[in-house]
Amino acid sequence: MQESMFSEKIVEKIENEIYSFKLVSGEEIIGRVLNVFPDHFLIKKPLVLSLVQIPGSSGQAGVVFLPFMISSDDNIQVKLFKSSIVCMCKPSKEAESGYLKNTSGIEIPNMNLDLSALKRKM
């Protein structure tokens, strides 16, 4: 059995939090980590971040959130295998706010708010 790359204290901090992952495929995804297992993360409602050209702009790009799996339902939970992850981090406040808006419909004003209570309710 493969030993976990995270201590129990780190696992407790990761579970039920929103994280960004860069995959070996080059995709960047964001989602809520439900559980950490020795070989994978269980992720709820993963979304892919993608750059798109803003219509009508002179080449400006913006970030959009797309379903990780187009054929899945809205409450999907996926196994994200650690072998497919290049790196992971806590997302920026803007990315986390965008994720919450896209997965819950709740729009977070751009203020210095403590989002921890809202995040735990999802």
Secondary structure, 3 states (H helix, E strand, C coil): CCCCCCCHHHHHHHCCEEEEEEECCCCEEEEEEEEECCCEEEEEEEEEEEEEECCCCCCCEEEEEEECCCCCCCCCEEEEEHHHEEEEECCCHHHHHHHHHHHHCCCCCCCCCCCHHHHHHC
